[in-house]
Amino acid sequence: MRTAQSLAVIATALLVGIAGSPAAGDIAYAGSGGSVYSILGIGDIRTTPGPRAQGMGYAGISLLSSQDINPLSPATWSAIDRTHLEASALYEGYNSSDVNASRYLARLDYYGAVLAIPIAPSNGIVLVGGFLPFSNVDYDSYTKGSYQSSADTLEYSLHHTGTGGITRAMAGLSWHPLAGTSVGASFNYLFGTLTQSMTQTATSSEGAGGTIISDQTTSGVNFTFGIVYDGFGSIAEVLRPFSVGVVASTRANLHTTDQINYQYSAEADTSDQTLTRIGIPFSYGIGIAYRPSERWALAADYSAQPWRHMDFEGGAAYGIRNSSRFSIGAERAGVTAMRATWSEKVSYRVGTTYYQTYYSLGGENINEWTVTAGLGLPFSGESRLNIAAEFGTRGTTANGLVKDKIFRMTFSLNISDLWFVRAEEE
């Protein structure tokens, strides 16, 4: 009886071996908008720092803002002085190809929602909660093969699919304990279901086919801590525009329930539920920002996660390595004056990021390079529509692997008001 882990290894071996073999048959390299690489580990890891940071190449660990919520850097929330509700949608397209063929598939999906409520703005105490994607599985691969016995040879086709992912439900607080110092922390509950399916169809009437479906339900917790220091002006005036930030998340032990369904033409069966565990390693990041004026900001971040320490169902995960990301970006913020024209209130952002993903196959490390751009469009008071677009490439066609050209566009509605803020008494 095959476990979910063995199914992943089999499907991955098919990906690497068949992708480079034209004689093996037709292959679809993505699902409804995901990447075939999401067959590995827990799928594509989602980085969700908010639309402002996404437009700036995912940089923003050390950028305080009164208008934007960065769910990955809790200390930055301390500058928020109004209630903000932010909901996002993601359009994502993959043009995946090998040396023989290519295919473009895309999807539009929910990309999280967060709510920030200032409890004591003068002390930087802000409550933030929400739901955000943590990982995504979405692949759809067709292959062909054959089974040769002493009597004859049976030709068959295989259809491999994967769906689901892990969601992060978070709740946290920020605080401004000392001049120039902001701290924050969040509690994160990770949960979701990863589904893998393999359907075998005989090409002749002599054979019988069937489907194996593996469902893996996961849940677990971890914590994120952050600190930002922007008080360098007390050391030297020339250092006043600078700020630095550090963020770290603890290890998460995901408790999983695995079950496999077997569906054949003559019979069906369901395996017993198996309780296992997935260990998600700790992560950390450091950022630096330079703000020469209220409207201009430059930022650079470095983050990493040692995925080689990932414990996948009691053993090492196949095709996984340590990951890291370097990001740099800039913003020209819009004018905040009430009498300013609409065009003067628009914010502009650009950036780039180099991402060493946690995928490694056939001796090839799968890396991603992306350029980004973003806009902050005001429409009522401090409420805005944020748009972040990015274009990048990932992977390689060497050694029979797949190269992805990626296009992402995030739409985020940020509604702001003075909810729960007590008016000062005269």
C-alpha positions in Angstrom: 0.0 0.0 0.0 1.7 3.2 -1.1 1.9 6.2 1.2 1.5 9.9 0.2 5.3 10.2 0.4 5.9 7.3 -2.1 3.3 8.8 -4.4 5.2 12.1 -4.4 8.5 10.3 -5.2 7.0 8.4 -8.0 5.4 11.4 -9.6 8.6 13.4 -9.2 10.6 10.7 -10.9 8.1 10.8 -13.8 8.5 14.5 -14.0 12.3 14.4 -14.3 12.6 11.3 -16.4 9.8 11.8 -18.8 10.1 15.5 -19.4 13.4 14.8 -21.2 12.0 11.9 -23.2 9.9 12.9 -26.3 9.1 9.2 -26.9 7.4 9.0 -23.5 4.3 10.9 -24.7 2.3 14.1 -24.2 3.0 16.2 -21.2 1.1 19.1 -19.7 3.5 21.1 -17.6 1.1 23.0 -15.3 -2.3 22.9 -13.7 -5.0 25.6 -13.9 -2.3 28.2 -13.3 0.3 26.6 -11.1 3.7 25.1 -11.8 4.7 21.4 -12.2 7.4 22.0 -9.6 4.6 22.3 -7.0 4.6 18.5 -7.0 7.5 18.7 -4.6 7.5 19.3 -0.8 4.4 21.1 0.2 4.1 23.0 -3.1 5.0 26.5 -4.1 5.8 28.6 -1.1 3.8 31.8 -1.1 5.5 35.0 0.0 2.9 37.5 1.1 4.4 40.8 2.4 1.5 42.9 1.1 1.1 44.7 -2.2 3.4 47.6 -1.4 6.4 45.3 -0.8 5.4 43.1 -3.8 5.6 46.1 -6.1 9.0 46.9 -4.5 10.5 43.5 -5.4 9.3 41.9 -2.1 11.4 44.3 0.0 10.0 45.9 3.1 11.1 44.2 6.4 12.4 47.5 7.8 9.8 49.9 6.2 7.3 51.4 8.7 4.1 52.6 7.1 0.9 54.2 8.4 -1.1 53.0 5.4 0.2 49.5 4.5 0.1 46.1 6.3 3.1 43.8 5.9 1.9 40.4 7.3 5.5 39.1 7.2 7.0 41.8 9.4 5.0 42.4 12.6 7.1 45.3 13.9 6.2 47.5 10.9 2.6 47.6 12.1 3.4 50.0 14.9 3.1 53.1 12.6 -0.5 52.3 11.6 -2.8 54.9 13.1 -6.1 54.1 11.4 -8.1 50.9 10.9 -7.2 49.2 7.6 -9.0 46.2 6.0 -7.1 44.8 3.0 -8.3 42.0 0.7 -6.4 40.7 -2.3 -6.8 38.6 -5.5 -4.0 37.1 -7.6 -3.9 36.5 -11.3 -1.0 34.0 -12.0 0.0 32.6 -15.3 2.8 30.1 -16.2 4.2 29.6 -19.7 6.0 26.2 -19.1 8.2 24.6 -21.6 10.9 22.0 -22.2 13.0 21.5 -25.3 10.0 20.2 -27.3 6.9 22.1 -26.4 5.4 24.9 -24.3 2.0 25.7 -22.7 0.4 28.7 -21.0 -2.1 28.3 -18.2 -3.4 30.8 -15.8 -5.8 31.3 -12.9 -7.4 34.1 -10.8 -7.6 33.3 -7.1 -8.2 34.7 -3.6 -4.9 35.9 -2.2 -5.7 36.7 1.5 -7.3 39.3 3.7 -5.9 41.2 6.7 -7.4 43.6 9.3 -5.3 46.1 11.3 -6.8 47.9 14.3 -4.8 50.5 16.2 -5.5 49.9 19.9 -3.1 52.6 21.3 -1.5 54.4 18.3 0.7 56.6 20.5 2.4 53.5 21.9 2.4 51.7 18.5 0.0 49.0 19.8 -1.8 47.6 16.8 -3.8 44.4 16.5 -3.5 42.6 13.1 -5.2 39.4 12.0 -6.1 37.6 8.8 -5.8 34.7 6.4 -3.1 34.3 3.9 -1.8 31.6 1.5 1.3 29.7 2.7 1.8 27.2 -0.1 0.0 26.2 -3.3 -0.2 22.8 -5.2 -1.4 22.9 -8.8 0.0 20.6 -11.4 -1.5 18.5 -14.3 0.8 16.1 -16.1 0.0 13.5 -18.8 2.5 10.8 -19.6 2.6 7.4 -21.4 4.3 4.2 -20.6 4.2 0.5 -21.1 4.4 -2.8 -19.1 6.1 -5.8 -20.7 5.3 -9.3 -19.5 6.6 -12.6 -20.8 3.4 -12.9 -22.9 2.8 -9.4 -24.3 3.2 -5.6 -23.8 0.5 -3.4 -22.3 0.5 0.3 -23.3 -1.1 2.8 -20.9 -1.3 6.5 -20.2 -1.0 8.2 -16.8 -2.6 11.4 -15.7 -1.0 13.1 -12.6 -2.8 16.0 -10.9 -2.3 17.9 -7.7 -4.4 20.5 -6.0 -4.8 22.3 -2.6 -2.3 24.0 -0.4 -1.7 25.4 3.1 -3.3 28.5 4.5 -1.8 30.7 7.3 -4.3 32.2 9.8 -2.4 34.8 11.8 -3.1 37.1 14.7 -0.5 39.5 16.3 0.4 42.7 18.0 3.0 45.4 17.5 4.4 47.8 20.1 6.6 50.9 20.2 8.4 50.5 23.6 11.3 53.0 23.1 12.0 55.9 20.8 13.1 54.6 17.4 12.3 51.0 18.3 9.3 48.9 17.2 8.7 45.3 18.0 6.0 42.8 17.0 4.9 39.2 17.1 2.2 37.0 15.6 0.7 33.6 16.2 0.3 31.5 13.0 -2.0 28.6 12.5 -1.1 26.6 9.4 -3.8 24.3 7.9 -4.9 22.8 4.6 -5.2 19.7 2.4 -2.8 18.5 -0.3 -4.4 16.2 -2.9 -2.5 14.0 -5.4 -4.1 11.9 -8.0 -2.8 9.4 -10.6 -5.1 7.8 -13.2 -3.9 4.9 -15.3 -5.7 4.2 -18.6 -5.0 1.3 -20.8 -4.7 2.1 -24.5 -6.2 -1.3 -25.5 -9.4 -3.0 -24.4 -7.4 -5.8 -22.9 -6.3 -3.8 -20.0 -8.1 -2.2 -17.0 -7.3 1.2 -15.6 -7.8 2.9 -12.2 -7.2 5.9 -10.1 -5.2 6.4 -6.9 -6.1 9.6 -4.9 -4.0 10.6 -1.9 -5.3 13.2 0.5 -3.1 14.8 3.2 -4.7 17.1 5.7 -2.3 19.2 7.7 -2.4 21.5 10.7 0.2 23.1 13.1 1.4 26.4 14.6 4.4 28.6 14.7 5.3 32.1 15.8 6.8 35.1 14.0 8.9 37.9 15.8 10.2 41.1 14.4 12.0 44.3 15.4 12.6 47.6 13.5 15.0 50.3 14.6 14.8 53.8 12.9 16.4 55.9 15.6 19.8 56.4 14.0 19.3 60.2 13.9 20.2 60.2 17.6 23.6 58.9 16.6 24.3 61.1 13.7 22.1 63.4 11.6 23.4 61.8 8.3 22.0 58.4 9.5 18.5 59.7 10.2 16.9 58.4 7.0 18.0 54.8 7.7 16.2 52.0 9.4 16.9 48.3 9.9 14.7 45.4 10.6 14.9 41.7 11.5 12.2 39.1 11.4 12.2 35.4 12.3 9.6 32.6 12.4 9.9 29.5 14.5 9.7 25.9 13.3 6.3 24.5 12.7 5.4 20.8 13.2 2.4 20.1 11.0 0.3 17.1 12.2 -1.0 15.3 9.1 -3.7 12.7 8.4 -3.1 10.7 5.2 -5.6 8.6 3.4 -5.5 6.9 0.0 -8.5 6.0 -2.2 -8.2 3.3 -4.8 -10.7 3.3 -7.6 -10.6 0.6 -10.2 -13.2 -0.6 -12.8 -14.0 -3.7 -10.8 -13.6 -2.5 -7.2 -12.8 0.4 -4.9 -10.9 0.6 -1.6 -9.9 3.2 1.0 -6.8 2.9 3.2 -6.9 3.4 6.9 -6.0 6.9 8.1 -2.4 7.3 8.9 -1.1 10.0 11.3 2.2 11.5 10.4 4.1 14.8 10.7 5.7 17.4 8.5 8.4 19.7 10.0 8.6 23.1 8.5 12.0 24.7 9.3 12.5 28.1 10.9 13.0 31.1 8.7 14.7 34.6 9.1 15.2 37.8 7.3 17.0 41.1 7.6 16.2 44.4 5.8 17.6 47.9 5.5 15.7 51.0 4.2 16.7 54.6 3.3 14.0 57.3 3.3 15.6 60.7 2.3 12.1 62.3 2.3 8.5 61.5 3.2 7.8 60.5 -0.4 10.9 58.5 -1.4 11.9 55.1 0.0 14.6 52.6 -1.0 14.7 49.1 0.6 16.7 45.9 0.4 16.0 42.6 2.1 17.6 39.2 2.5 15.7 36.2 3.8 16.4 32.4 4.1 14.9 29.1 5.2 17.0 25.9 5.7 14.5 23.5 4.0 17.1 20.7 4.2 15.9 20.4 7.8 12.4 19.7 6.6 11.0 16.5 8.1 8.6 15.0 5.6 6.7 12.0 7.1 9.6 10.9 9.2 12.2 11.2 6.5 14.0 13.7 4.2 11.9 15.4 1.5 12.8 14.5 -2.1 14.1 17.3 -4.4 14.3 19.9 -1.6 17.2 22.2 -0.7 17.7 25.4 1.4 16.0 28.5 0.0 16.9 32.2 0.1 15.7 35.5 -1.4 17.4 38.8 -2.1 15.1 41.8 -2.9 15.6 45.4 -3.7 13.0 48.1 -4.5 12.0 51.7 -4.5 8.8 53.8 -3.9 7.7 57.3 -4.7 4.7 57.7 -2.5 1.8 59.9 -3.4 1.1 63.4 -1.9 -1.1 63.2 1.2 -2.3 66.8 1.1 -6.1 67.0 0.8 -5.9 69.7 -2.0 -3.5 67.6 -4.1 -4.8 66.3 -7.5 -5.6 62.6 -7.9 -2.5 62.0 -10.1 -0.3 63.6 -7.4 -1.7 61.1 -4.8 -0.7 58.0 -6.9 2.2 55.9 -5.5 4.7 54.3 -7.8 6.9 51.3 -7.0 9.6 49.2 -8.8 11.9 46.4 -7.7 13.6 43.1 -8.5 14.1 39.9 -6.6 16.3 36.8 -6.9 14.8 33.8 -5.3 16.6 30.5 -4.8 13.6 28.2 -4.4 13.7 25.1 -2.3 13.5 22.9 -5.5 16.5 21.0 -6.7 16.2 18.2 -9.3 18.5 16.2 -11.5 21.5 18.1 -10.3 19.9 21.4 -11.2 18.9 24.1 -8.7 15.7 25.8 -9.6 16.1 29.6 -9.2 13.7 32.4 -10.0 14.4 36.0 -11.1 11.6 38.5 -11.2 11.1 42.2 -11.9 8.2 44.0 -10.3 6.2 47.2 -10.5 3.3 48.6 -8.6 0.8 51.4 -8.2 -1.2 52.7 -5.2 -4.4 54.4 -6.6 -6.5 56.5 -4.1 -10.2 56.4 -4.5 -11.8 57.7 -1.2 -9.9 59.4 1.6 -7.0 57.1 2.6 -8.6 54.0 0.9 -6.7 52.7 -2.1 -6.5 50.1 -4.8 -3.0 48.7 -4.9 -1.8 46.8 -8.0 1.5 44.9 -8.1 2.7 43.2 -11.3 5.7 40.9 -11.8 7.3 39.0 -14.6 10.0 36.4 -14.1 11.6 33.1 -15.1 12.2 30.0 -13.1 14.0 26.7 -13.8 15.8 25.4 -16.8 15.3 23.1 -19.8 18.6 21.4 -19.1 18.6 17.7 -18.0 15.0 17.2 -19.2 13.5 19.8 -16.8 11.0 22.5 -17.3 11.4 26.3 -17.5 8.6 28.6 -16.3 8.0 32.1 -17.5 5.8 33.6 -14.8 3.4 36.5 -14.9 1.6 37.6 -11.7 -0.7 40.5 -11.0 -2.0 41.2 -7.5 -5.1 43.4 -6.9 -5.6 44.6 -3.3 -8.3 46.8 -2.0 -7.3 48.7 1.2 -10.2 50.4 3.0 -9.2 52.8 5.8 -11.2 54.6 8.4 -11.0 55.8 12.0 -12.7 52.8 13.5 -12.4 52.3 17.3 -10.2 55.4 17.6 -11.2 57.5 20.6 -11.4 61.3 20.0 -9.2 63.3 22.3 -11.0 65.3 25.0 -10.4 69.1 25.1 
